[in-house]
Amino acid sequence: MSQKGKHAFNLILQDMKAGGIGGVCLLCGSEQFLVSWARDQLIKQYVNEATRAMDLVIFETGDFDMERFKEACDTMAMFSEKKVVILEGFDAVWGKTDKKTYPYISEIISYLPSVPAETLLIITAGDKDEVRRKQKNFSKKDTELFLKIKEVGRIYDFQPLSQIDLQKFILKRAHSAGKNISKNAVDTLISNSGYFNKDINYALYNLENDLSKMIALSEGDEITEQAVISGLSDNLENNVFKILDAISSNRKETAFKILDDI
């Protein structure tokens, strides 16, 4: 489980470096960008690219067979450090466990303690609160499946990044594209993107998309503040919220400025 005060992003890097991932791990949370990133990092660390087709097995929720699953986990890797088996988009950990869709939950729970040491079972899922909000008559209690994963493995719950980690993410993304970005431009991006605005649906996937636009808009080596503003100008949901906020605060000039930018 994530340690108090330490983001899952930093914790999984620490565990990967120390070789402490174990045999079963759950990657979940509202930041699905980081869930996908963590899954790919684990595959990269443990699976030999030359034998990827044999040493990596992915099961989608709608295409699952218990016997094939157990066989995949129990079969040793060819030339990889570990056999990696993935249960993709497995929201059953949050209670989405109707018998018609998930008739095999109890079998998985029973099998988890038997996952071989040479195998890494990765389970990915959405955000607990978001998944449960969409269900009727859901229970707030942790499911038996979640508790078993917690007992035998590790859980990495990827929630929104902190201000500092978000700044590092933006800088790293800019540098990987061969661009520099000033602190002012980073601050402008963060404050205007809506990332910390709980009233709109804006996460790292959205930020990554906007950053790609800003990189494309910057002809030189620098991502300018103007490129940041231009890259965010078509973020409709965020702009509508900012306009309404400006109007409610009687800041008409700000509202008209946002409209003009759009």
Secondary structure, DSSP 8 states (H G I E B T S, - for coil): ---TTS-HHHHHHHHHHHT---SEEEEESS-HHHHHHHHHHHHHHHS-GGGHHHHEEEEETTS--HHHHHHHHHS--SSSSSEEEEEET-GGGGT---TTT-TTHHHHHHHGGG--TTEEEEEE---HHHHHHTSSS--SS--HHHHHHHHHSEEEE-----HHHHHHHHHHHHHHTT-EE-HHHHHHHHHHH-TT-TTS---HHHHHHHHHHHHHH--SSEE-HHHHHHHHTT-HHHHHHHHHHHHHTT-HHHHHHHHHH-
